[in-house]
Amino acid sequence: MKRTIVGLMLLGWLGGQTCPAMPLRQSLAMFETGATSWRKGPADYVRGGSGEVSRFQIMPDVWRRYTKSREYDNPEVAWNVAQRILADRTADFRRATGREPNGLELYLLWNKPGHFAAASYQAARVKTDYHSRARRFANLLALR
């Protein structure tokens, strides 16, 4: 796996390393649906206002680009899909900027990828409420 922020966060989580803040998987699940456990729970059945699925709140059309599975409530399947989405989006960011995203930028790539790209991947140019939400997410994340 290439040494990227996403890759390092995933390796840190998979390796069981502890951090003073939360690893990416836990931060994203908690921030999107309030999931507080690795086990299947109520957060895995949450549907967003626009039809988002899984504890990570993935748009169904995006989900289908990454898997044929309809196991939206399976935390492992959902995490596999989320990792692949983030890998693609961070690769786009890296190509455009020549660097890795920080925690705030990572959330913008997750939650508002089109808006963030249209802002030339400049966090200061995204809508204030998007920026504010991304900043709150970055505060949870192990890598800042």
Helices and strands as residue ranges (DSSP letters): H 5-14, H 24-33, G 42-45, H 60-66, H 75-97, H 103-111, H 113-118, G 123-125, H 128-140
